[in-house]
Amino acid sequence: MLSQFASVGLYLVVAVLFASLLVLIPLFLKLGGLVTKKPTAVKNSTFECGMETIGKTLVRFNFRYYFFALLFVIFDVLVLFLYPWAVGLHQSGLFGLMAILVFMFLISIGYLFAWKKKVLEWK
């Protein structure tokens, strides 16, 4: 039993060391003088794809886009839950069928709520 936890502990130690090295290596390179910082007007200028920006650099998206994207993610996760259920349909029996019907009912309520709030309309 202890050997199982030892592998997890070793994994955590390696992960912490790797993350700390990713932070410390640039710091040591800067302190050692290998990386210099000489700011110029060209380096501090805003650019996009190597070209000067035209107009505002900050573009604000309509908040409906975020609702639409969130619903897309929710329904993608729905497919992730439905696929294993469909594969094991014969083994789950009546209890599995009832559970998925309750799940689909709750998802349908959320879908109807989004439809009522007109989140799904793109203007």
NORBEL-V412602 format. One record per pair of residues at least 24 apart in sequence whose C-alpha atoms are under 10 Angstrom apart, sorted by the first residue. I is the first residue (numbers start at 1). GAP is how many residues later the second one is. Records with the same first field share a line. If there is no record, write none. Layout:
BEGIN
I=GAP / GAP
END
This chain:
BEGIN
62=61
63=56
64=54 / 55 / 56 / 57 / 58 / 59
65=54 / 55 / 57
66=53
67=47 / 52 / 53
68=46 / 51 / 52 / 53 / 54
71=39 / 40 / 43 / 48 / 49
74=33 / 36
75=32 / 36
78=25 / 26 / 29
END
